[in-house]
Structure formats: structure tokens, C-alpha cells
């Protein structure tokens, strides 16, 4: 693993992170990070842009999300997943149920390959077929490009693997920080660091609607957390009473507002003041989004926690002028994807929520006139096994992901369709599998992130500071078969 430079972990950065964690009211985070950026050029900021990470916690089953559909591949898929013919069965979806969500790319895939989305994902299938969404095939964490033989090699110095493969917490962190659990800064936070050199609104550059997410933590950029109901209040400063007592309220209010000669107490007061000021700004932005001449009219599905989060993101984007941020990185999430059991019963609800929420969010960006300026993308701990364990699938590696937005070069697949194989036979089609149908990624998370970062405005020279393994990929590394730009985004002029 290529680690970031430890000398960049300065006392200043430590104090910033300590203040951030105090504001969040939490202990050290349990997932996602990167490391400090150091000195780098700012991103190019001439207009507004936002990235929205939709993280699917638990490890989403790739094979029943982007489902192989052409007759030959489907037949193999059904057998491996315990089904019989086109009727499916076991954990294989019936082929007839996939016809409504069949994806129709502008250019047909080689060898007649076809894919459909999960039957519950009609909204995202429609966006794909209308050109506003794309699929990145077989993406996952890689330190260096690997073949199956290199994966099986004992030479880990030449062919290093991502640490702690198949571990939930570690792979969540590696997806979002290039390091296992315990890392401290995420690549979303690094994007915020670069953006801040052109835009001083630090608390509103990286915003989480899903709690403490170190993906959004940078050296200079501090993640600001909101709930689906809006800004989180400092109740001791705003309520009329605390624990039913005005005296307690007055004492707490005094404690969090009076300067102190003690440096740690004074830092705490500074953080609390920043929190209170930020709450006022966010509340004003959200109030304006509801009382403007054209309040947000897009309907989001009810009873859908991901939709609630994305609706809040849409409202924050609508209030961007009040917040004053030209570049923003958001994070939302949905859990429940660790389906070792009940895959067929439980995944439809989850996939339906993802599809409905992301489709509604895209419609909201169209309504707000920023569809070309806002891109959402999925991520997850890992893919899962193609083989069935009887009622579900087990931890895997690579998986398929969706990118949605007006700037996406949609109605297209990116990357190579992996053969449908369990990876145990020694046949040529096993080359992208490492056993039980676990995909050996043919695209790295660093390539995926770099493509999004370039659209966001990050220059080529800054990418290596954000994504530490990227130096092993692309033309300059002698690996043109692993390009830095995957091609699914329109690049800045």
C-alpha cells in the first residue's frame, strides 16, 4: 500500500480534526479516510459543481444489481446462483422480470452481452436509457493492476493487495480513503481542501446527511453534518430551558460562549461559536429554499431514508447562494446490504429505495437548473460472490456501480464485462475471478474517483495527492489498459 506522507500530519491539521470531532460530538470515526494534502493548487472554480456519494453499506450484491441478460450469459448466471433456465430460482432473478429494466446502450457490447438492472430499479433504468446514467463495470480497490496469477502469487512486494480484503469496516475505509479502518482523511475531504483554496466557506464545502463520514474529512475542509430535518441545533444556546431549568440553560450557554485563558477551553468555545454561526447560515439557506418564488416542487418518495437524505441535499444545493460554496461534496447512505441470507426477499426493497431516491434527486437537479453541475455516484464495501450460499451471497471484491447526472456520458457501459464464472475451473474465463465468482477488479477505485475529481475541476498534477495509488495506473505508469480517465464524465474545458 502506498501511504501518504506522514510529515503532512501537522499540529494545525490535528487541531482542525480535534475541533471537527468536538463539533460532531463523536469519538474517532469507524470508517473512511485518506491523509493530509499539503500544498497544492486550487481546483478550477468558475461555476457551481457538486458530487454526491451514495454509499451502500454492507456490500451490495453486484450480480443481482446489474444483471447479465443475454441468453448465453444468463444461462450461466442462473445455474451458478442455483436456478433453472429462464425461470431463475435459488438467488437468480427470473429473466422475464428483467425485461422492464433492460439497459439499452448507444453502442452494443461485444459478444452480444446485455445487462438489465434489478427489477425494482425502474427509475435508474429509465435514466440510463435516456442518457443521464452510466454503469462502471467491475470496480474495486486495487493497489496495483493485478491478474489472477499475480493475485495468487506469493510475491506481495511486487503484487500488493488491498489490506484486509473482505472486511466490512476496512473495505469501507479503503473505498473512501485508500487505507483501512483508522485512516483520518477521505478523498472527498481532499477535494474540499483543493476547493477551499478558491472558496473560503469551509463548513459548507463537505456536507454529510448520514452522520460522521470521514470520506468528507480533509486537512482544511471540515465536514458539516446535517440531519434530514436540517441543521443540528446547539440546544444549550437556543432552547428556553435545559432539563427543564432556565438556570442550567444559562450556565451551559455561558460555558460555551465565554473566552477562557485555558487553550483547550478556548478552542472549544471557538468551535461552538462556529457551530452556532453555521447553524444560522444553514437554517437561512433551507428557509430560503422553501419560501423562494419557486420552492422545490420535486416529489421524493416517502418512507425511504435515502430519499429523505437526498431531498435534504437538493434543498442545500438550492440554498447554495446563501451558503456561498462554489464546490460541494455530499455524502448520503443506505444500510442493510450484507445479505448472507434472504437476498431475494430483502434486496428488492433496498434496490427500490436506491432507484427511487436517486431518480427523484436527478429530477430535483433538473428543476433547480443544475443537472449538468451535479453528479451522484454509488459506492459500497465490496461486491459479493456470484455463487449462492443457499439463501444469499458472501463477501466479495469488485462490483458494478452507477453514475448519474447531466454531465455523465450516459447510456453506456464503462470497463470490460466480466465473464460469468466461479473462477475455480482453470478455464480462460476465470481470469477476472478469484473463486466463488468474486470479481478481481478490472478498474480501481482510484480510477473511478479520479474521473469524478477531474470533472470536479482537479488538475492532473493534483490527482496523485488525493489518490495515492493512482501513480500505478495510466499511460505514465506504463498501463494504458488502466486509464486514469475512465471516460464516463464530460471533462472541464
N, C-alpha and C positions, 0 to 999 in steps of 0.2 A: 504494500500500500504506500502510495506517495503521500507523505504527511506535509502539511503546511508548515511554514517557517515559525519556530517557537519564539523567536525574538520579537515577533509582531504582537505577542500577547503582552501588551504593555500594562502598566499600572492604570493608565487612563481607561483602557478597554475594560479592565477588571471593575473599576468603579462604575463605568457605564452599565455593565451587566448586573452588578450588585444592585444598582438603583432600579434597573428594569425588573429584577426578580422581586424586589421590595414592592414595587408598584403592582406587580401581578399578584402578590400575596401568596406565593407558592414557594416550594422548595426547588432544588435544582431540577431541570426538566428531565423527562424519562425517554425522550425520543428526539431525533433530528438535530443535526448541527453541521458546521464546517470549521472555519477559523478566520483569524483576522486578515483584513485585506492589505493593510499598509497603504503606501501612497500609490494612487492610480488616477488616471484621467477620469473625468465625469462621463456619464452617458450623454448621448446627443439628445437634448431636450428642446424640441420646437413645438410640440403639441402634447396632448394628454395620451398616455397609454397605461394599460393595467393588465397584469397577469393574475389569474385566479387558479390556484392549485386545489383540485378536488381529490382529497386523499381518501382512499377506500381501505379502512383499517381491517386487518385480519388476513389479508392475502386473497385477492379476488381470483376466482376460477376463470382462467382465460378461455378455456375450451368451450364453455357454455356462455361466454360473453360475446366474443367474435367467433362465430361457429362456422366451421367448414361446411359447405353446402353442395358443391358439385358432386355428382353421383359417386365417383370413384373414391374421393376423399371422405365423403360422408359415410360410405360403407365401412371404411376402416375405423373411423371415429366411433360409429355405433358399436362395432364389435369390441373395441378396446374398452369402451365405457359400459359394457355389459348389456347392450341392446341387441335387437334382432331386426335387420333390414331397415326400411324407411320408417317403421313404426317407433324406432328408438327403444326405450326401456332401460332398466338399470339407472345410470345417471346420464344417459344420452337423451337429448331432446328429439321429439319426432320431427322428421324432415318437413312434413306438411305444415307444422306450426311455425316454421321459419320463413315461409313464402312471403308473409306480410312485411318482414323486416329484411328481405334480401337486399344487399348492397349492390348498387349498380355504378361501378366506377366509369370514369370517362374512357380509360384505357383498360381493356380486358387483361387480366392476369395471365401469366404464362401457364401453359399446360392445362388451360381450361379451369384453373382454380377459381372458386367462388366462395364468398362468405356472406353470412347473414348475422345480424345482431340477435341477441336473446329476444324471444317473442314479446317480452314485456317492454322492450326498448323502441317502441314505435316512434317516439318523438325524436330520438337521436338518429334513427334510421332515415327519417324524413329529412333531417338536416343534412345528413351525409349525401343523400340523393339529390338534394337541392344545391349542393356545393358549399355548404357552410361548415362541414366537418370532415375530418380525415382520420384514418387509422394508422398508427405506427405499430408495425408488427414486431413481435419478439424483442422487446426492450427490457433490460435489466442491468443491475450493477456489474461492471467489469473494471478491473484494474488495467488489464492489457487485453487486446483481442485474443481469443482462445479458440482452438479447435478441440474436438472431442479428445484426440490423442494428447494434446497439451494439458487438457483438464485432468486426464488420467495419469499424467507424468508425475514422477516424484520430485521433479526439479521445480520446486516452488519459488526459488530465487529468480529463475528466468520466466516462469509462468505463474505469477502470484494470483491467488484467488481473493475475491472479496472476503473479508474476515467474517466468520460465524454465519456462513450460509444457512438458510432455512430457519433462522431465529427471528421471531417477530420483531422484538424491540430493536435488535441490531440492524435488521434489513430496513426497517422504517427509517432509522437514522442514516444508514448508508444511502438510501434513495434520496434523502434530502440534505445530506451533508458530506457524503463521501467518506464518512468514518462511522464506526459502530457506536453503540449507545455510550453516552458520556461525552461526546463531542459538544462543542459550545456555540457554533455559529453555522447557520444554514445558507445554502446558495441563494435563497430568496432574500435573506438579510444582506448578502453581499451585493445583490442587485440594488437594494436600498442604499447601501453605502455609496455606490457609484452615483446613484441618482441624487443623493444629498449634496454632492459637490456642485450641482446646479440648482438645488432646491432645498431650502433650509427647514422645511416643515417635517421634521424627523418623525414625530409621533404618528403622522398620518401617511407615511410612505409605506410602512409594513403593518398591515392590519389583519388580525385574526378574529374570526367569528366562531372559533372552535376551541377556545381556551389556549393554554400555553403551548405554543408550537415553535420550536427552536429553528425550524425552517426559516422563520422570519427574523431571526436574531442576527444582527450584524455587529460590526465594530462601532460604527457611528449610529446606524439605524437601530432604533428601539421598536420592538413590536408593540402596537397598541391593541389591546383586547376590548372587544365589544361583545355584548350578548345579542341574541336575536331581537331583544327589545330595545337595544340602543346602548348608549354609553353606560358604563358601570359607575354608579354614584359612590362618592366618599360620604357615607351616610352620617358620619360624625360631624361633618361640616354642613350638611344640608337638612337633616331631619330636625324637627322641633324638639325631640327628646330621644335619648338613647337608653334602652332598657327601662323606658317609662319615666326617665328622670331628666329634667332640663339641666340640673346641676352636673350630671355625668356628661351630658352633651356639651355643655360649656367647657368643662375641663378637657375633654378629648379634643374639642375644637382648638383650644389654646395650645395643647401639646403638639398638634400637627401644624401649627402656624407660626409659633414664636421662634425666632432665631435662637441659636444656642452657641455657647463657646466650645462645646464638645464637637469635634469634626464629624463624627458619625451621626450624632443627633441633628446637626445642621444639614447634613446630606439628606437625611430622612425628611426633614422639613422641606428641603428643596424639591425632592421627588413628589411629596404630597401636593405641594403648590402646583407643580407641573401637571399632576393628575387632575387637580380641580380645574385648572385652566383648559386642559384638553377636553374634559367633560363638557364644559361650556361650549367649546367650538363644535364638538360632535353633535351635541344637542341642537345647536343652531343649524348645523348642516342638515340634520334629519328633519327638523321642523320646517325648514325651507323646502325640502323635497316633498313634504306633504301639503304645504299651503301655497306653493307656487301656482302660476297661471295654469300650468299643466302638471298636476300631481301624477305620480306614477300610476298608470292605469293597468299595466300588465297583471293578469291574474296568475298567482302562484298556487300550486296545489296545496290543500290543507292536510294536516296530519302527516306531513312529510318534513322531518327535521332538516334534511339537506336543503329543501326548498326554502324553509324559514331562514337558513343561513344565507343562501344566495339572494333572497329578497333583500336582506339587510345590506349585502354587498352592493346590490343595484341602487339602493337608496343612498349609500355612501358615495357611490360614483355620481349619482345625480347631484349631491351636495358638494362636489369636488371643488367648486369655486370658493365656497366658504372654507373648506379645509386647506385650500391653497397648494395642493400637491399636483405636480405635473406627471409624476410617475408613481404608481402604486402596485404593491404586490399583496394579494389577499390569500388567505387560506381558509377553506371550509373542509368538512369531513363527514363521513358516514361510517359507522362501525358495523360489525356483525358478519364479516365475510370469511371468518375462519370456519368454514363449513366442512369439517371432517364427517359430519352427519347431516342428514336432512337437506342435502343440496337441492334436490328437485323441489322440495316443499318450500324452502326459505329463500333461495336466490331470486325467484321471480319478484318478490316484494322489494328486495334490495335493488334489483336492476330497474324495476319500475320507478322507484324513487330517484335513482340517478338520472334516468332518462327524462322523466317529467321535470325535475328540478333544473337540469342543465338546458333543456329546451325552453323552459319558461324564462330562464336567465338570458338566454340569447335573444328571445323576443323583447325582453326589457331593454337590452342594449340597442336594439333596433329602434324602439320607441324613444330612447334617450339620444339617438343620433350618434352613438359611439360604437356601433357594431364593428367597424373597421379598427377600432382602437382598443378593444378588449378581447383577450384570448383566454379561454379556460382550457384546462387540460387535466386528465386523470393520472393518478399515481396510486401505487399500492405496495404493501410489504414485499410481495412476490407473486408470481403466478402459482399454479398448483399442478399436481400430477395429472396427466391425461388418463392414467389408469384409475379405476374405481377401487375404493377400499371396502366397498359393499354398499355404502349409503352416502358417500361423499368423496372428497379428494384430499390429498395430503399436501404438505408444503412443497413448493417448487422453486423456480428461479425466474426465468423470463416470462413475460406476458404481453398481451396486446393492450394498447391504450388509445384513447380518443382525444383529439384536439378540436376545439370548437371556436369559431369566431369569423367575422367578416374578412379578416386578413389571412385566414387559413386557405391554402391551396387545396380546396376540398374536393370531395367526390373522388378520392384517390387513396390508395394504399401505399405506404412507405415501408421500405425494408423488404426482405425476402419472405414469402410464405413458407413456414417450416413444413417439412413432410409430416404426415400423420404417422407417428411411430412411437413405440415404447422405449426405443433405444437400447434394447437388450439382445438383438439378433445378430449384430455384426454386419448387417446389410448397409449399403451406401446411404440409405435414407435415415439411418441412425445418427448421422453426423451432427445434427443440431439437438440431440437429446442426450441426457446423461443418466438415463434409467427411469423407468415408470412414466415415460412421457414428460419428464421435466425438461423444459426448454433451456438449452445453453444459449444465452442471449446472442443474437447476431447484431444488435445495436446496444450501445451502452447508455446508461442514464446520463452520462456526461455529454454525449452527442445530442440526446433529446433536450437536455437543459440548455446546451449551447445554442441550439437552433432557436429556442424561445428567447434566450438572452440577446442574441443578435437582432432579432426583431424589436426587442425592447429598447435597443439603442446602444448596447455594449459593443465597443470596438474589438476587433480581433486580438489586439495585444493585451486586452484586459481579461479575456476569457480564461487564460491559464491561471490567473489569480483567484478566480471564482470556482473553477472546476479543476482540481489538482491532477486528475488522471487524464485530462484531455490531451496532454502532451504526447500520449501514447497512440493517439488516433490522428487520422487525416494524412494529407499528402506530405507534410513536413516530417511526419514520423515514418514515412515510407509505407503507409497503409491507406492508399486511396480507396480501398474497398470498405473502409470505415470512415466516411467523410465527417468533417466537423459540422457542416451544414447538411441536414437531412432533407431539406427541400420542401418541407410542409408549410413554411411561412413565407409570405412576401417580405423580402429584406428591405431595410431602410435605404433610401437613395444615397 
